[in-house]
Amino acid sequence: MESESASAGNAVLRWARRLGPLRIALLAAAVLVVVFAPAPGTKAVYHGWGLARTVLMPVLAPLVVMLLLLDALMARVFLSDAEGEARARLRTVVWINLLVALALVLYWIPYFYALGP
């Protein structure tokens, strides 16, 4: 039983190493933007910790989406010259970035829709 959990832990570490530290940080930023997202229709708070949740996160969400799309584009550019293991790694990076960007857009649509008249 311990060997199964150890091998699962090793698989996660190998997967994280394949992605790289900057991509892990970008995915962590995407998770934070979702975790601290305000509810649709929430009024902005301009002081204290409420500022981070009601002003900063709605500003950072589109930026994180654009960074994910840019990273997917750059991985696709490098994919054109890659072979073998590097090609498989970059293809995984492209799909992860696109799926996380899509999830972010779908998650934030109700919030931004509620801002309209």
N, C-alpha and C positions, 0 to 999 in steps of 0.2 A: 504494500500500500504506500509506503514511504517512497519507494523508487518511482511509482507512478506520479506522485506529486512533485518529486524532484525532477523527473524528466519533463513534466509540464512546465515547471519553473524554468528549466533550461531552454525549453522551446520558446517561452516568452522572452527570455534574455536574448536568444539568437535572433528572434524577430525584431526586437528593439535595436539590436546592433545593426541589422540589415537596413533599418529605416534611417538610423543616424540620430544624433542628439538634437539637431535643429528641427528635424521633422517631428520628433517626439515633443519638443517644446511647442511647435505649431499645433499639434493635435491636442496638447494639454491646454493651450489657449482656447481652442475650440470648445473643449469640455467646460472650461471656466466660464466662457461666454454663455453657455447653455445653463449651467448650474446657477449663475447669478442673474439670470434674465428676469426682468420685472414682468408682472402680469400685464396683459393688454389693458390699456386704459389707465394705468398707474400714473399719477401726477409726478412730475419731476421734483426732486428734493435737491436743493443747492447748497447744503451744508452737512457735515458729518459723513458717516458711512453710507447714508442713503444716496449720496452723490455718486458713489461707485456703482451702485446697483441701478439707479434710475437715469443717470446721464452717461456714465462711462461705458457701461455694457452695450447700450444701444448704439453708441458711436463705434465701439470696437468690433461689433458683430459684422458689419459690412467689410471692415478692413481685414478681418480674419478670413472671410469668404474670398476676398480678392487675393490674399496671400496663398490660400489653398489652391485657387485656380492658377495663379502664377507658378507655383511649385509643380502643379500637374503639367503645365505647358513646358516648363524647363525640363522636367523628367521625360516628357515626350520627345523633346528635341534631342536629348542625350540618348534616348532609346533608339533613334534612327541609326546611330553608329555602334550600338552595343551588341554584344554577342554572348550567348551562353547564360551563365549565372547572372551577369550584370543586366542582361535583357529581362530576365524573369523578375529581378529585384525592381527594376524601373517600371515594369508593367504593373507590379503590385503597388508601387508608390502612386502611380497615376490613378489607379482605381480607388485606392484608399482616399486620396485627396478629393477626387470627384464625389465619392459617396458622402464624405464628411461635409463637403461644401453643400451638397444637395440637402443633407439633413439639417444643416444650419439655416439654410434659406427657408425650408419648410417649417422649421421651428419658430423662426422670427416673423414670418408673414402675418400672423394674427396681431402681433404687437404693432408693426408698422402700418397695417391696415387700420387699426384703431386710432392712429394719429390723424387720419384724414377727417374731412368734414362729414 
